[in-house]
Amino acid sequence: MLNNRLFAAVTCLLIILPCSSIAPVPAPVSATPQLRSEDNKLMSMQIAAESYNVDSPDRHISVSIGAGTELTYSVSIGGRLIVRASPISMTLDTGQVLGKPAKPSASSTRSADQRLKPVLRIKRAEVRDYYNERRIDFEGGYSLVVRVFNDGVAYRFATRLPGEITVKDEQSTFRFADDGLVFFPEETSLLSHQERLYVKARISEIAAPRFASLPTLIAVPDGPKVAITEADLLDYAGMDLTRDDVPNSFRGLFPKYPVQVQLRRDRNEEVVERADFIAKTRGTREFPWRVLAIASDDRQLIENDIVFRLASENMLADSSWIRPGKVAWDWWNANNIYGVPFRAGINTETYKYYIDFAAAHKIEYVILDEGWYKLGDLMSIVPAIDMNALVTHAREKNVGLILWVIWKTLDLQMQPALDQFEKWGVKGIKVDFMQREDQWMVNFYERTAREAARRRLLVDFHGAYKPTGLYRTFPNVLTSEGVKGLEHSKWGEEASPDNAVTWPFIRMLAGPADYTPGAMINATKADFKAIYNRPMSQGTRCQQLAMYVVYESPLQMLSDSPSNYLKEPESLEFLSAVPTVWDETRVLDAKLGEYILLARRNGREWYAGGMTNWTARDLGVDLSFLGRGAFRADTYRDGPNADRAAVDYRRETIPVSAASRLKIHLAPGGGWAARITPQ
């Protein structure tokens, strides 16, 4: 006859009943469900396992940890098993495997309910950090920390080992109970900007060695959506995702440490030989969080800020100098300024014009993208640019300059280049083409953020892997790319409205995204052409305006030419006013891959934005969030002919209040935007 301890292990492992903190509660035989063959095998392995449980504060999410022959976790949501017992471990070069076997020596729990005040108000001015946590210490000098929120689950390893350790491999598995639909940002190489479209398939339809970058989203059949990502990635390799050899399962994929690299041009450094380990690191430390962000409603994916909550706290003693804002960008529009008395291009006259434009329209920054320096040497400015004159002009106009740099050149010249930028009075750098997430490159990000902060420089990581919370740890990191952005419209059709209403639910969950919106030349699906030097957007003008409300980036680009903006004064009026940081975010209605409707508050003003895919649709806007008082709404809606001429829109100013209910029509690839001010 099975004893109580065995029954408790079985019960906790399958999440049948909640378990106590240490001593499990036995369940009757009749309560045991029929097990799958792989579960039976796992049960025999875990026959002598200790089991531990931790629930979310609202008790809707429950995590069970099994510690015995191997270390496992499982997740249930609303009493339904979502993630089956999934083995996790770390293998060191000494032969020690953390988690195999797992022999607990102590266990403790704690809870937190605190209000965090972000330096950058990406979604909101105040972030509630509300969770229950269990820490299990094991023989062998390591621990597992499991933290459960009302909107997600995270676990991490921690070690207390002497000196330096070498992590040869990490086993991080996600064994789903059902064959869900996965939104799979498939990669083809470890040399990647992580700018991917989402392959939509059942888990069972994806086979190794196919792999994806993160976040990757799984839609559980008749259940919640679960996004897999990571947080607090420091001094370690980033994680991708590939199929495990167990049904409906994924496992983490980690790039090995680079041993030999080969530089192609000034920017593409390919790893031609790798070591047999993931990372060499401190023996006493906490490792990155493995994160499951959970949403029962699609709107919750956009509202989720779990990555920020899990990141290390702000390491800067003084963050008062960090200034979010918008950027007039030169590269996307190929410096196509017209109606001016000088030859437009990468020269002093053109950038002075950009500075004047930015100053006149309350745009905080101007970027000098590729071409301002002789490639390969950040200390060598091209003859057509007088940097001292530009910096002086920008200072007089109260406009900051941001300089684009190739990461490799910056790495080779970091100290003298950043010192020179500081002397000039430059306000930030846009670092491009990293394309890797091995430990060496992850450390480059931190080193760049730290050295830039010492000189009061902002950072935009372009050509980058997904955010993992560095924007909290070093809040001078305002934004990152890692998204199929508007730049792709210069050479293809992938920056489409279908993509535009998909990635905010997945990639944006990880953190701010440098999508670079703002096209003033807009095209229907039938009319669109990819023209490198005279680019346009797919979808309507109002969809481009709505992106400034929907998309999160404290450093937000205006990608089009000042000349094109000046021809569109009503659109420019909206773009001049719209903030890049927010005190409050409310997602009013949303469906993954189909449409988004949300409102954000900055001070006393509200901004609202709606976007749809290539399907026209009607939406209702409930303004009850406005609260008391009378308001005026300046609205931009698709015009009656926007399905034929995507530039067609109508601007209206209407009185509104919390009692107002608006009906809006979105054309194919359409949008709606509003600025709502108190009267």
C-alpha positions in Angstrom: 0.0 0.0 0.0 1.4 3.5 -0.9 2.2 5.7 2.0 1.0 9.2 2.6 4.3 10.7 1.4 4.0 9.0 -2.0 0.4 10.1 -2.4 1.4 13.7 -1.6 4.1 13.6 -4.2 1.7 12.4 -6.9 -0.9 14.9 -5.9 1.4 17.9 -5.9 3.0 16.8 -9.1 -0.3 16.7 -11.0 -1.8 19.8 -9.2 -4.9 17.9 -8.1 -5.2 19.6 -4.8 -3.1 22.5 -3.3 -0.2 21.3 -1.1 1.0 22.7 2.1 4.3 24.5 2.3 6.3 21.5 3.4 4.1 18.6 4.6 1.9 17.5 1.7 -1.7 16.5 2.1 -2.7 13.0 0.9 -5.4 12.4 -1.6 -7.8 9.4 -1.9 -7.1 6.9 -4.6 -10.3 7.7 -6.4 -9.1 11.3 -6.9 -6.1 10.2 -9.0 -6.7 10.8 -12.8 -5.7 8.5 -15.5 -2.0 9.1 -16.3 -0.3 9.3 -19.7 2.5 6.9 -20.3 5.2 9.6 -20.1 3.6 10.7 -16.8 3.7 7.2 -15.4 7.4 7.0 -16.3 8.0 10.4 -14.6 6.1 9.1 -11.5 8.4 6.1 -11.1 11.4 8.5 -11.3 9.9 10.7 -8.7 8.8 8.0 -6.3 10.7 9.4 -3.3 10.4 13.0 -4.2 9.6 15.9 -1.9 7.0 18.2 -3.2 6.4 21.9 -2.6 3.7 24.2 -3.7 3.4 28.0 -4.2 0.3 29.8 -5.4 -0.3 33.2 -6.9 -1.8 35.8 -4.5 -5.3 35.3 -6.1 -4.8 31.5 -5.9 -5.6 31.2 -9.6 -2.1 30.0 -10.6 -0.4 27.2 -8.8 3.2 25.9 -9.2 4.3 22.5 -7.8 8.0 21.7 -7.4 9.1 18.0 -7.3 12.5 17.3 -5.8 13.9 13.8 -6.0 15.8 11.9 -8.7 15.3 15.1 -10.7 14.0 18.6 -10.1 10.7 19.5 -11.8 8.1 22.1 -11.8 4.5 22.1 -13.1 1.9 24.8 -13.5 -1.9 24.7 -13.2 -4.3 27.6 -13.9 -7.7 27.6 -12.4 -7.3 24.0 -11.4 -6.4 22.9 -14.9 -2.9 21.4 -15.5 -1.2 23.6 -18.2 2.5 22.7 -17.9 3.2 19.0 -16.9 6.1 18.2 -14.6 9.1 19.6 -16.5 12.7 18.8 -15.6 15.1 21.6 -15.0 18.8 21.5 -14.2 22.2 23.1 -14.7 25.4 21.1 -15.5 28.8 22.3 -14.4 32.1 21.4 -15.8 33.0 19.6 -12.6 30.4 17.0 -13.4 27.9 18.3 -10.8 24.4 18.6 -12.1 22.3 21.0 -10.1 18.9 19.4 -9.9 19.9 15.7 -10.6 19.4 14.5 -7.9 17.7 17.3 -6.0 18.2 16.8 -2.3 16.4 19.6 -0.4 18.1 21.0 2.8 15.7 23.9 3.6 12.7 25.7 2.3 11.3 29.1 2.9 8.5 31.3 1.6 7.8 35.0 1.4 5.3 37.3 -0.1 5.6 40.8 -1.4 3.2 43.6 -2.4 5.1 46.7 -3.2 4.8 49.7 -5.6 7.7 50.2 -7.9 8.4 53.6 -9.4 10.0 53.2 -12.8 12.4 55.8 -14.0 10.9 55.3 -17.5 7.1 55.2 -17.3 6.7 52.7 -20.1 3.2 51.4 -19.2 2.4 53.2 -16.0 3.9 55.5 -13.4 3.5 52.9 -10.7 4.1 49.1 -11.1 2.5 46.7 -8.5 5.0 44.0 -7.7 2.7 41.4 -6.0 3.7 37.8 -5.7 4.3 34.7 -3.5 7.8 33.1 -3.6 9.3 29.9 -2.5 13.0 29.3 -2.1 14.3 25.7 -1.8 17.9 25.2 -0.8 19.6 22.0 -1.9 22.6 20.0 -0.9 25.5 20.9 -3.3 25.4 24.7 -2.8 22.5 25.8 -4.9 18.8 26.9 -4.7 15.7 27.2 -6.8 13.6 30.3 -6.4 10.0 30.2 -7.7 7.9 33.4 -7.9 4.2 33.3 -8.8 2.3 36.4 -9.7 -1.4 36.8 -10.7 -0.2 37.1 -14.3 2.8 34.8 -14.5 5.3 32.4 -13.1 9.1 32.6 -13.0 11.9 30.4 -11.6 15.6 30.8 -11.4 18.6 29.0 -10.1 20.9 30.5 -7.5 24.4 29.2 -6.5 26.6 29.6 -3.5 29.8 28.0 -4.8 33.3 29.3 -4.3 35.3 31.1 -7.0 34.3 30.9 -10.6 32.1 28.2 -12.1 31.6 27.0 -15.7 28.1 26.2 -16.8 28.3 23.6 -19.6 24.5 23.3 -20.2 21.2 24.2 -18.8 18.0 22.1 -19.0 15.0 24.3 -19.1 11.9 22.5 -20.3 8.3 23.5 -20.9 6.1 20.4 -21.2 2.6 21.5 -22.0 -0.3 19.3 -21.2 -2.0 19.9 -24.5 -1.0 20.5 -28.1 -1.5 24.2 -28.2 -1.2 26.7 -31.0 2.2 28.3 -30.9 3.2 31.7 -32.3 6.8 30.8 -33.2 9.2 33.6 -34.1 11.4 31.1 -36.0 15.1 31.7 -36.4 17.4 30.2 -39.0 20.7 31.1 -37.4 22.3 32.2 -34.1 23.5 35.3 -36.0 20.2 37.1 -35.9 18.6 40.5 -35.3 15.6 38.6 -33.9 13.3 40.4 -36.3 10.9 37.6 -37.1 7.4 36.9 -38.3 5.4 34.4 -36.3 4.9 30.9 -37.6 1.5 29.7 -36.4 1.4 26.0 -35.9 0.5 23.3 -33.3 3.4 22.4 -31.0 3.3 18.9 -32.6 3.9 20.4 -36.0 7.2 21.9 -35.1 10.2 19.5 -34.9 13.8 20.0 -33.8 16.2 21.4 -34.9 13.8 24.3 -35.7 14.1 27.0 -33.1 12.7 30.4 -32.2 13.7 33.5 -30.3 11.8 34.8 -27.4 9.1 35.6 -26.4 7.3 32.7 -27.9 3.5 32.4 -27.3 1.5 29.3 -26.8 -2.3 29.4 -27.0 -3.6 26.6 -24.8 -6.7 24.9 -26.3 -9.8 26.4 -24.7 -7.5 28.0 -22.1 -5.1 30.9 -21.5 -2.2 32.1 -23.5 1.3 31.5 -22.1 4.3 33.5 -23.3 7.7 32.1 -22.6 10.6 34.5 -22.2 13.4 35.4 -19.7 14.3 38.2 -17.4 17.3 39.6 -15.6 19.8 38.3 -18.2 23.2 39.3 -17.0 26.6 37.6 -17.4 25.0 34.6 -19.1 23.8 33.4 -22.5 20.4 34.3 -23.8 17.8 31.6 -24.2 16.0 30.6 -27.4 13.4 27.8 -27.7 13.4 24.5 -29.6 11.3 21.3 -29.5 12.0 18.8 -26.8 11.8 15.1 -27.4 8.6 14.8 -25.3 5.2 15.4 -26.8 4.0 19.0 -26.7 7.2 20.2 -25.2 9.9 22.8 -25.7 13.3 23.3 -24.2 15.7 26.1 -23.9 18.5 26.5 -26.4 21.6 28.4 -25.4 24.5 29.6 -27.6 27.9 28.3 -26.4 30.6 30.8 -25.6 32.4 32.1 -28.7 36.0 31.1 -29.1 36.8 32.3 -32.6 35.0 35.0 -34.6 35.3 36.3 -38.1 34.3 39.9 -38.9 32.6 40.6 -42.2 32.7 44.3 -43.2 32.6 46.4 -40.0 29.5 44.9 -38.5 28.7 41.2 -38.9 30.9 39.2 -36.5 30.2 35.5 -37.1 31.2 32.9 -34.6 33.2 30.2 -36.4 34.1 28.2 -33.3 32.4 27.8 -29.9 33.5 26.4 -26.6 31.8 23.5 -24.9 30.2 25.7 -22.3 27.5 28.3 -22.0 29.1 30.6 -19.5 32.0 31.1 -17.1 30.7 33.2 -14.2 30.7 33.9 -10.5 30.1 30.9 -8.3 27.8 32.9 -6.0 25.1 34.5 -8.0 21.5 34.4 -9.2 20.8 33.3 -12.8 18.3 34.6 -15.3 14.6 34.1 -14.6 12.7 31.6 -16.8 9.3 33.3 -17.3 5.8 32.2 -18.2 3.6 35.2 -18.7 0.0 34.1 -18.5 -3.1 35.8 -19.9 -6.7 34.6 -19.8 -7.6 37.5 -22.0 -5.6 38.9 -24.9 -5.7 42.4 -23.4 -3.6 41.1 -20.5 -0.7 40.4 -22.7 -0.3 44.0 -23.6 -0.8 45.1 -20.0 1.8 42.6 -18.7 5.0 44.1 -17.2 6.4 40.9 -15.6 9.8 41.3 -17.2 10.3 44.7 -15.6 9.2 43.4 -12.2 11.8 40.5 -12.4 14.7 42.6 -13.5 17.5 43.8 -11.2 16.8 47.2 -9.6 18.2 50.5 -11.0 22.0 50.5 -10.6 22.4 54.3 -11.4 22.8 56.6 -8.4 21.4 59.5 -10.4 18.7 59.0 -13.1 17.5 62.6 -13.1 19.2 63.4 -16.4 17.4 60.6 -18.4 15.0 62.3 -20.8 12.7 60.2 -22.9 11.3 61.7 -26.1 10.8 61.6 -29.8 13.5 61.5 -32.5 13.6 62.9 -36.0 15.3 60.1 -37.9 17.2 60.4 -41.1 18.0 56.9 -42.4 14.5 55.5 -43.2 13.6 58.4 -45.4 17.1 58.5 -47.0 17.5 62.2 -46.1 14.9 63.1 -48.7 14.4 66.7 -47.8 13.1 68.9 -50.6 12.2 72.5 -51.2 15.4 73.7 -49.5 18.3 75.8 -51.0 21.0 73.1 -50.3 21.8 69.7 -51.5 20.3 67.3 -49.0 22.4 64.4 -47.7 24.8 63.5 -44.9 26.1 67.0 -44.4 26.0 69.9 -41.9 23.2 71.8 -43.7 20.8 68.8 -43.7 21.3 68.1 -40.0 20.9 71.7 -39.1 17.6 71.5 -41.0 16.6 68.5 -39.0 17.5 70.3 -35.7 15.4 73.3 -36.7 12.5 71.1 -37.6 12.7 69.2 -34.3 12.9 72.4 -32.3 9.9 73.9 -34.0 7.8 70.9 -33.3 8.9 70.0 -29.8 10.8 66.9 -30.9 13.5 66.2 -28.3 16.2 64.6 -30.5 17.7 64.2 -33.9 19.6 61.1 -34.9 22.7 61.0 -37.1 22.5 57.5 -38.6 24.9 55.6 -40.8 27.3 57.9 -42.7 28.4 60.5 -40.2 31.7 58.8 -39.5 34.1 56.8 -41.7 33.1 53.2 -41.1 35.6 51.5 -38.8 36.7 54.6 -37.0 34.3 56.5 -34.7 37.0 59.2 -34.3 37.0 60.1 -38.0 34.0 62.3 -39.0 33.2 62.6 -42.7 34.4 65.9 -44.2 30.8 67.1 -45.0 29.9 67.2 -41.3 31.1 69.9 -38.9 30.2 68.1 -35.6 31.1 71.1 -33.4 28.8 73.3 -35.4 26.0 70.8 -35.2 26.4 70.3 -31.5 26.4 74.0 -30.9 23.3 74.5 -33.1 21.5 71.7 -31.3 22.3 73.1 -27.9 21.0 76.5 -28.9 17.8 74.9 -30.1 17.5 72.7 -27.0 17.6 69.6 -29.2 19.7 66.5 -28.3 21.9 64.6 -30.8 22.0 60.8 -30.9 24.8 59.1 -32.8 24.4 55.8 -34.6 27.4 53.4 -34.1 28.3 49.9 -35.2 28.7 47.8 -32.1 32.1 46.3 -33.1 33.7 49.7 -33.7 32.3 50.9 -30.4 33.7 47.9 -28.7 37.1 48.6 -30.1 37.0 52.3 -29.3 34.6 52.5 -26.4 36.6 54.7 -24.0 37.9 57.3 -26.4 34.7 57.4 -28.5 32.4 57.8 -25.5 34.7 60.4 -24.0 34.5 62.3 -27.3 30.8 62.1 -27.4 30.6 63.4 -23.9 32.8 66.4 -24.8 30.7 67.2 -27.8 27.6 67.2 -25.6 25.9 64.3 -27.5 22.9 62.9 -25.7 22.9 59.3 -26.7 24.0 56.4 -29.0 22.1 54.0 -31.2 24.2 50.8 -31.1 23.5 48.5 -34.1 24.2 45.0 -35.6 25.0 43.0 -32.4 23.0 40.0 -33.8 24.0 37.6 -31.0 23.1 36.7 -27.5 26.0 34.5 -26.2 27.5 35.4 -22.9 30.2 37.7 -24.4 27.6 39.7 -26.2 25.2 39.9 -23.2 28.1 41.4 -21.3 28.8 43.8 -24.1 25.2 45.2 -23.6 25.8 45.7 -19.8 29.2 47.2 -20.4 27.9 49.6 -23.0 24.9 50.7 -20.8 27.3 51.2 -17.8 29.9 53.2 -19.7 27.2 55.3 -21.5 25.6 56.1 -18.2 28.9 57.3 -16.7 28.8 59.9 -19.5 25.1 60.6 -19.2 24.4 59.0 -22.6 21.1 57.4 -23.6 21.2 54.0 -25.4 19.1 52.5 -28.1 20.1 48.9 -28.8 19.2 48.3 -32.5 20.0 45.0 -34.2 19.4 43.5 -30.8 18.0 40.5 -29.0 14.7 40.8 -27.1 14.7 43.0 -23.9 15.1 41.1 -20.6 14.9 44.0 -18.2 18.1 45.9 -18.7 15.9 49.0 -19.2 15.2 48.8 -15.5 18.7 48.0 -14.3 20.2 50.7 -16.5 17.3 53.1 -17.3 19.5 55.0 -19.7 18.7 52.1 -22.0 15.5 53.6 -23.4 14.6 51.1 -26.1 15.6 48.0 -28.1 14.7 46.7 -31.5 14.3 42.9 -31.9 11.1 43.5 -33.9 10.0 43.3 -37.5 9.8 47.1 -37.8 8.8 49.7 -40.4 12.3 49.6 -41.9 11.4 46.3 -43.6 9.0 48.3 -45.8 12.1 49.6 -47.6 12.8 46.2 -49.1 9.7 43.9 -48.6 6.1 43.4 -47.5 6.7 41.9 -44.0 6.0 45.2 -42.1 2.3 44.7 -42.7 -0.8 45.5 -40.7 -1.1 41.7 -39.9 2.4 42.0 -38.2 1.5 45.3 -36.7 -1.3 43.9 -34.6 0.5 40.6 -33.7 3.9 41.6 -32.2 2.5 44.0 -29.5 0.9 41.0 -27.8 4.2 39.0 -27.8 7.5 40.9 -28.4 6.3 44.1 -26.6 5.5 42.0 -23.5 9.3 41.8 -23.1 9.8 45.6 -23.2 10.1 48.7 -25.3 10.4 48.2 -29.1 12.1 50.5 -31.6 9.6 49.8 -34.4 10.2 53.3 -35.9 6.7 54.3 -37.1 5.6 57.5 -38.7 5.3 57.1 -42.5 3.4 59.9 -44.3 3.2 58.0 -47.6 0.6 55.3 -47.0 -0.6 52.5 -49.3 -3.3 49.9 -49.5 -2.4 46.3 -49.9 -2.8 46.5 -53.6 -0.8 49.7 -54.0 2.2 49.1 -51.8 5.6 48.9 -53.3 8.9 48.4 -51.5 11.1 51.4 -52.6 14.3 51.7 -50.7 14.9 55.4 -51.0 11.3 56.6 -51.2 9.6 54.2 -48.7 6.0 54.0 -47.8 3.9 52.1 -45.2 1.3 49.4 -45.7 -2.0 50.5 -44.1 -3.6 53.8 -43.5 -2.3 57.2 -42.3 -4.4 56.8 -39.1 -2.8 53.4 -38.4 0.6 55.1 -38.4 -0.6 57.7 -36.0 -2.2 55.1 -33.7 1.2 53.3 -33.5 2.5 56.2 -31.3 -0.1 55.3 -28.7 -0.1 51.5 -29.1 3.6 50.9 -29.4 5.8 51.4 -26.3 9.2 53.1 -26.7 10.4 55.9 -24.5 12.6 56.9 -27.4 10.2 56.9 -30.3 11.3 57.6 -33.9 9.6 59.9 -36.5 10.9 57.9 -39.4 9.7 60.1 -42.3 11.3 63.2 -43.9 10.7 66.6 -42.3 9.5 67.7 -45.7 6.8 65.1 -45.8 5.7 66.0 -42.2 5.5 69.7 -43.1 3.1 68.8 -45.9 0.8 67.1 -43.4 0.4 69.7 -40.6 -2.6 68.0 -39.0 -0.7 64.7 -38.6 2.4 66.6 -37.4 0.3 68.4 -34.8 -0.6 65.0 -33.3 3.0 63.7 -33.5 4.4 66.8 -31.9 2.1 66.4 -28.9 2.0 62.6 -28.3 4.2 61.6 -25.3 6.5 58.6 -25.2 6.0 57.7 -21.5 2.7 57.0 -19.7 1.2 57.3 -16.2 -1.5 54.7 -17.0 -2.4 52.2 -19.7 -5.8 50.7 -20.3 -6.4 48.1 -23.0 -10.0 48.6 -24.0 -10.3 45.8 -26.5 -7.9 43.5 -28.3 -7.5 40.2 -30.1 -4.2 38.8 -31.0 -3.3 39.2 -34.7 -6.6 41.1 -35.4 -7.0 44.4 -33.7 -5.9 46.5 -30.7 -7.8 49.4 -29.0 -6.2 51.1 -26.0 -5.9 54.3 -24.0 -3.0 55.8 -22.2 -2.7 58.7 -19.8 0.1 61.2 -19.4 -0.7 63.8 -16.7 -4.3 64.9 -17.3 -4.3 64.1 -21.0 -5.4 60.8 -22.5 -4.4 59.4 -25.8 -6.3 56.6 -27.5 -5.2 54.4 -30.4 -6.9 51.6 -32.5 -5.4 49.4 -35.2 -6.7 46.5 -37.3 -5.1 44.0 -39.6 -6.1 43.8 -43.3 -9.7 43.2 -42.2 -11.9 46.3 -41.9 -13.9 46.4 -38.7 -16.1 48.5 -36.4 -15.2 49.0 -32.8 -16.8 50.7 -29.9 -14.8 53.1 -27.7 -16.0 53.2 -24.1 -14.7 56.5 -22.5 -15.7 55.7 -19.0 -12.0 55.7 -17.9 -12.0 59.5 -18.3 -13.6 60.1 -14.9 -15.3 63.3 -13.9 -15.4 66.4 -16.0 -15.7 67.6 -19.6 -13.2 66.8 -22.2 -12.3 67.6 -25.8 -11.3 64.8 -28.2 -9.2 65.6 -31.3 -9.7 62.4 -33.3 -8.1 61.1 -36.5 -10.2 58.4 -38.2 -9.9 56.6 -41.5 -11.6 58.5 -44.3 -14.5 57.0 -46.3 -12.0 56.3 -49.1 -9.1 54.9 -47.0 -9.7 51.5 -48.5 -8.7 52.9 -51.9 -6.4 55.7 -50.9 -4.7 54.9 -47.6 -3.7 58.5 -47.0 -7.4 59.4 -46.6 -8.5 60.5 -43.1 -10.8 62.8 -41.3 -9.9 65.0 -38.3 -12.7 65.9 -35.9 -12.9 67.7 -32.6 -15.8 66.6 -30.4 -16.8 67.1 -26.8 -16.7 63.9 -24.8 -17.1 62.7 -21.2 -17.0 59.5 -19.3 -20.5 58.8 -20.5 -19.4 58.9 -24.1 -19.5 55.9 -26.3 -17.9 56.3 -29.7 -18.3 54.1 -32.7 -15.3 53.9 -35.1 -14.8 52.3 -38.4 -11.3 51.0 -39.3 -10.5 50.5 -43.0 -8.4 47.5 -44.1 -5.0 48.1 -42.4 -6.7 51.0 -40.7 -6.4 52.9 -37.5 -7.9 55.6 -35.2 -6.1 58.0 -32.9 -7.3 60.6 -30.4 -5.9 63.2 -28.1 -8.3 63.8 -25.2 -7.8 66.9 -23.1 -9.8 68.2 -20.1 -11.8 71.3 -20.7 
